[in-house]
Amino acid sequence: MSANTITRSIEIGLRVVGIWPGAAYAIAKRLFWTATMIAAQIFQYRHVALHLNSKDISQLMDGLSATLSYSLLFVKLIVFWTKQRIFNDVLTSITTDWEECRDSLYNMNSVANMSHRFSNLIIGLHSTAVLFYGIGVVALRNDDVTDTADRELFLKMELPFESGTSPIYEVVMTTQFLHQMTAATVIGVLSALLVTLVLHAGGQIDILREKLLEILPKEKKPTISAITMGSLIRKHQNIIVFTEKIESLYSYIALAQFISNTLVICCLGFIIVNSIGGDQGSSMLVRSLLFYVVINLEAFIFCFAGEYLSVKVSNSSSFYCNNYLFLRSEFLLRFNFQSKLIGDAAYESLWYDLTPSENRILLFLIMRSQKQLTITVGRFTNLSLQQFANVSFIVN
């Protein structure tokens, strides 16, 4: 039995970066992350600028992909810090839903358990990608080089001091690896948070639909009261407000995500193709292949979240999603999502047996259910699986 939709790993990750409400030393944590991210970005972009004319394009692409990923994380942190009040309201709404849905605990726990599995999977994949990246760097490292300036770091940086001599080199490598692992975990936490919020919204829609079917059965004449119907309409309105807050949190993040991921996928794709058959091809594949998978997974998560919300609330027919395969532990888990709409649940009842005043209440709910709710890419276009396919087509 799960007590909350948000898993403990997400809460810990948000506390580390000073986003979770009431986190100790939140301001100090934000200043620390801001200082370290700015310093890392300065040295990273300095390295990219100095090696634009380098003959080793694979190394340039490798450094650029990591640099863009760090830039994307910094944008995400800034957005969440500036929209702290909205995020607090979202957490309050989740707590309220758990308190009010005591008669639907089975549904709530099913959503929470699914959310926990997805969260742990996403965070674990991001951390594993950094681990394999570090293994690839160590495998490529040549300790016999005469010039200490040529010793490779985990993150491509142009540091203002000589970092190739021992023990400075070992200290820099350790610091970079720890920072890279922490940053990747935070990226996974923010992606897992989006999945968690969307699944929670979908669970609330299912609960509302079940209650509608209870008071508006298809087999016998429905009997409803204005108080009961009013509470359902308020719950429906709360779901709409909740999804709009998710949109406010992730809209501009999605825009930065699409721009960054498109460039990073191109860089990593070039590295993977160029490394096949090369002298150090196996090492480059080890450091780049899982990184490539995780970047594609990030783009897919955002597109799937937008598609899931859009279909759950505002499509005109049932939606079946039978072909999404997710890796969990040592086997593939297959999920089936079937969504009947709130408006359909109301319309398919014996609404014509209601009084005119009751019909007007029901009509208001049907009209509100036609409002499309989704996550947009910077308010320009909706996130959907079609957008994910478009990005894949452009990259290929």
Buried (B, 14 or more C-beta within 10 A) or exposed (E): EBEBBBBEBBBEBBBBBBBBEEBEEBEEBBEBBBEBBEEBBEBBBBBBEEBEEEEEEBBBBBBBBBBBBBBBBBBBBBBBBEBBEBBBBBBEBBEEBBEBBEEBEEBBBBBBBBBBBBBBBBBBBBBBBBBBBBEBBBEBBEEEEEEEEEBBBBBBBBEEEEBBEEEBBEEBBEBBBEBBBBBBBBBBBBBBBBBBBBBBBBBBBBBBBEBBBEBBEEEEEBEBEEEBBEEBBEBBEBBBEBBEBBBBBBBBBBBBBBBBBBBBBBBBBBBBEBBEEEEEEEBBBBBBBBBBBBBBBBBBBBBBBBBBBBBBBBBEEEBEBEEEEEEEEEEEEEEEBEBBBBBBBBBBBEBEEBEEEBEEBBEEBBEBBEEEBBBBBBEEBBBBBEBBEBBBEEBE
